[in-house]
Amino acid sequence: MNIIQVVGYKNSGKTTLVEKIIRYFTKNGLQVGSIKHHGHGGKLESVEGSDSVRHQKAGALLSTVQGDGEVQLFAHGEEWSLAKIVQLYEFLNVRKVIIEGYKKEGYPKIVLIKNDNDLNMLDELSNIIAVICWDNVVFKNNNGIPTFYLEEDERFIHWLWEEVSKENE
């Protein structure tokens, strides 16, 4: 399984970028899974009154809803680590995973820089494979890390596709 992380601070464009990457990869025949870190705290929302929520409230550790070729999985109890979620994806034979968030994990990272205050992430994070800056950021790249501006999303996604294609050979 091949994993890429997209990280950045709140409202830096992570979700929009992940959507574009998934759309492009899927359109080009690559099956992609995604994992998003709910970094804002609190319980995840589910549809109140649905059967699956009723099962959860009754005490089910795991509740699954299946219909029309789709499966939704709800699990609660202990805290789910990223490693456990990745194991689940491996079991389901997902070949490419895009992770949104989990800055401190060690997977290859694409870092979004919204403003100059975000530049500190480049010193704090590991395994950075690309940097995407908003147009107001002045970033002097001395490390040879591929760098793109946010509005160059097509150029970036094409670059990323080429990198993924090399890995799949």
N, C-alpha and C positions, 0 to 999 in steps of 0.2 A: 504494500500500500504506500502511496506517495502522498505526503501531507505538506500543505503550504498554509502559513498563517498570514492574516491581514490584521495589522494592529495600528492603533493610534488612539488619541484621546477622544472623548465624547464629541460627537458632531463633526468629526474630521472627514467623513465620507466612506467609512468602512463598509457599511451595509450596501450602499449604492455600488461600490467597486466590486464587492463579492457577487452581487447580482449580475453585473456585467461579465465577470469572469465565468460564472456558472453558465450563463446564457451562451457565451461564445464557445466554451468547451463542449457543452451539450450539443450545440448546433453542429459542431465538428466531430461528433461521434464518440466523445469521451463521457463515460458515466461518472458523475460527480456526486459526492455526499458533502454535506456542510454541517458544521458544528458552530453554534454561536454561544458565547459566554454572556450570561445575563448579569452584567456587572453592576447593576443598579440596586441590587439587594431585594429582598422580599421574595415571596412565592411567585411562581409563574402562574399566569392566568389560564383558566380553562373554562369551558362553557358550563356555568352553573345550571344544575338541574338535569344535565345529560346523564345517561346511564353510566358512562365511564366515571364521571365525578361521583355519582352515587356509590359505585364500587369502591372508589378511593376512600370516600368518607366511611364506608363500612369497614375499612381496614386493609384493603388489598395492597400488598407491597407493589405489585405490578398489575397494570390494567391496560388491556389492548383493545382497540376498536378496529375492526376490519370491515371494509365495504368498497365495492366497485374498484377493486385493484389497489386500494390504499390501506395502509396500516398506520395507526397512531398508537404510540407507546407512552404510557405514563408510569413513572416509577417514583416512589418516595420512600422515605426511611432515612438511610444514611446519606451523607453527602456524596454525590457522584464526582469522582475525579475525572480529569480529562483522560487519563490513562484507561479508566474503565470504559468511558464512552468510545475511545479509539478501539478497544478490544471488541466492543459490540459491532462497530463498523467492519472490523476485520472478519468477524464471524459472518456478517452479511455479505462478505466478499466485495466491499466497496474498494475500488482501485485508486481513486483520487479523492482526497478530502481537503476542503477549504475550511479553515478554522478562522472565525472572526473573534478576535480578542485573545485572552490568555497570554498577555504580553510576556510573562516570565518563563513560559515554556520554551523548550529548546529547538523547536522545528524551524525550518527556513521561513524567514519573515519578510513581508512587504510592509514597510512602515510609512504611514501617512503623516505628513507634517503640515498642520494647518497654519501655524504662526511660528515666529522665532522662539517663543517660549517652549515649543515642543521639541526643539533641536536636542535637548538634553537626552531624549530617548535614544538617540544614536550612540551615546556613550554608555547607556545603561542596559541596552538590549543585546542579545547574542544572535548570531546566525542570520544577519540581515542580508538579503539577496537583492533587494531593490528599495529605493526611496521614491515616494511620490509627494511632491510639494504643491501646496496651493500657490497661486501666482504671486502672492505678496511676500513669500518667503525667499530670503536670499541665503542660499545654501551653497557653500563652497565645498565641493566633494573632492577630498584629497585621497580617499581610500579606494577609488576605482569602482565603487558600488554603482551599478546602473541607476540613474536618476531621471525622473520624468516629472513633468508638471501635470496637475490634475486634469487639465483640458486635453492632454495628450493620451487619453484613456485608450483610444484605438491603437496607437503606436505601442503603448505599454502592454496591452493584452496580446497583441501580435508577438511582442518580445517574449512574454511569458509562455505563450503557446509553443514557440520555438524551443524554449528551455525545457518545457515538459516533454516535447517530442524527442529531444535528445535523451532524456531520462528513460523514455519508454523503448528506446532502441536496444 
